[in-house]
Amino acid sequence: MTLPSSYHEVFQRFDDAGGKWVATWNWAAFVFGIFWYFYRGLWAKAIIYYLVAALLATITGGVLGLVMWFSIGLVANYDLYLLHRKGTQLWDGGGVASDAVPGVTSPISTPSASNAAGRLAALENARRQGVISESEYNQKLTQLELDAEREKKLAALEDMRRTGVLSQMEYEAKKRDIMLDTREAAAQASTGIS
């Protein structure tokens, strides 16, 4: 099923956060609840969320059931992202992005090589299962290659900072340059400009 372009814009927010959850809102998921999940192919989470909401509603007289309903509106986009970008019906342990809560920040951590290998395997799996098209696969593969290149540069930069070759200020400036170069390369790759 092809997704509307608005989802791709939301997915980019998760990509920019390193594949972690950031707060987004999905009105369709909020209004239609588990039916939206079934429609979008997230049947496993639809069943889990229904059971959790029913249990919470039963235990608390409906109060926490309503909280669960609102939570679905907050996590639906990320759940769909996990299905389309990582090929999983459930959770992948990506965590919460440091900028998920406004005003809370922390240094950018670079994914490990095993994480990159896991992302590549998930991408291959999504292509084999028909979750993504061949063109989406090629675009995502290009993005993974750009990510791997960025990770190598950031690791080398971190080594230079640790060994005292770069001051903290030089390190921060070069880190920003690498991140900007990566975003520009990703934008060019997505538009087909070389």
Secondary structure as the mmCIF struct_conf table of DSSP 4:
data_model
#
loop_
_struct_conf.conf_type_id
_struct_conf.id
_struct_conf.beg_label_comp_id
_struct_conf.beg_label_asym_id
_struct_conf.beg_label_seq_id
_struct_conf.end_label_comp_id
_struct_conf.end_label_asym_id
_struct_conf.end_label_seq_id
HELX_LH_PP_P HELX_LH_PP_P1 THR A 2 PRO A 4
HELX_RH_AL_P HELX_RH_AL_P1 SER A 5 ASP A 16
TURN_TY1_P TURN_TY1_P1 ALA A 17 GLY A 18
BEND BEND1 GLY A 19 GLY A 19
STRN STRN1 TRP A 21 TRP A 21
HELX_RH_AL_P HELX_RH_AL_P2 TRP A 27 PHE A 32
TURN_TY1_P TURN_TY1_P2 GLY A 33 GLY A 33
HELX_RH_AL_P HELX_RH_AL_P3 ILE A 34 TYR A 39
TURN_TY1_P TURN_TY1_P3 ARG A 40 GLY A 41
HELX_RH_AL_P HELX_RH_AL_P4 TRP A 43 THR A 60
TURN_TY1_P TURN_TY1_P4 GLY A 61 GLY A 62
HELX_RH_AL_P HELX_RH_AL_P5 VAL A 63 LYS A 86
BEND BEND2 GLN A 89 LEU A 90
STRN STRN2 VAL A 96 VAL A 96
TURN_TY1_P TURN_TY1_P5 SER A 98 ASP A 99
BEND BEND3 ALA A 100 VAL A 101
TURN_TY1_P TURN_TY1_P6 PRO A 102 GLY A 103
HELX_LH_PP_P HELX_LH_PP_P2 PRO A 107 SER A 112
HELX_RH_AL_P HELX_RH_AL_P6 ALA A 113 ARG A 128
TURN_TY1_P TURN_TY1_P7 GLN A 129 GLY A 130
BEND BEND4 VAL A 131 ILE A 132
HELX_RH_AL_P HELX_RH_AL_P7 GLU A 134 ARG A 162
TURN_TY1_P TURN_TY1_P8 THR A 163 GLY A 164
BEND BEND5 VAL A 165 LEU A 166
HELX_RH_AL_P HELX_RH_AL_P8 GLN A 168 THR A 191
TURN_TY1_P TURN_TY1_P9 GLY A 192 GLY A 192
#
